[in-house]
Amino acid sequence: MAQKIKGQLIQFGFIGMSNAIVDIVSLNVLLLLWPTKDSFILLVFNTIAYILVMLNSYIWNTRYTFKHRATTNSKEIMLFILQAVIALAISNIIFISFFQLLEMNMIGNLSAFIEQNIAKVSAMVLSSTASFVMMKFFVFRPKKEVGK
């Protein structure tokens, strides 16, 4: 059991790296095209980046990490969307909160772009941890065997 979880964590980690690249690149492209400190616009940018990450995550997790459990039926897709919405809420709350803390010069005089990226990495770590737990135990949980 522990070995299986370790393998899933490793696979999830590799997928997480691909998600992190999608997340950071898409957010930074938006920030480079339309620099802002406005919390609402930052939430929109973070949400766009996170939606791209969730699409990437669903594709890779159903094909690799949880392929033995994935059924891609409507119930599973709805559970995936529900966990994605929860993880997005976590991501948005952490992203904006950390950015606002950094804006109050908690660390020193950093550019808004650097502060936004520090906040984004913090949000990614916490939301991806929550996402893994929800996917493992709720979305792609083991199928019940017939007759047991």
Sequence and secondary structure as in RCSB ss.txt:
>XXXX:A:sequence
MAQKIKGQLIQFGFIGMSNAIVDIVSLNVLLLLWPTKDSFILLVFNTIAYILVMLNSYIWNTRYTFKHRATTNSK
EIMLFILQAVIALAISNIIFISFFQLLEMNMIGNLSAFIEQNIAKVSAMVLSSTASFVMMKFFVFRPKKEVGK
>XXXX:A:secstr
 HHHHHHHHHHHHHHHHHHHHHHHHHHHHHHHHS    HHHHHHHHHHHHHHHHHHHHHHIIIIITTTT    HH
HHHHHHHHHHHHHHHHHHHHHHHHHHHHTTSSSS  HHHHHHHHHHHHHHHHHHHHHHHIIIIIS     TT 
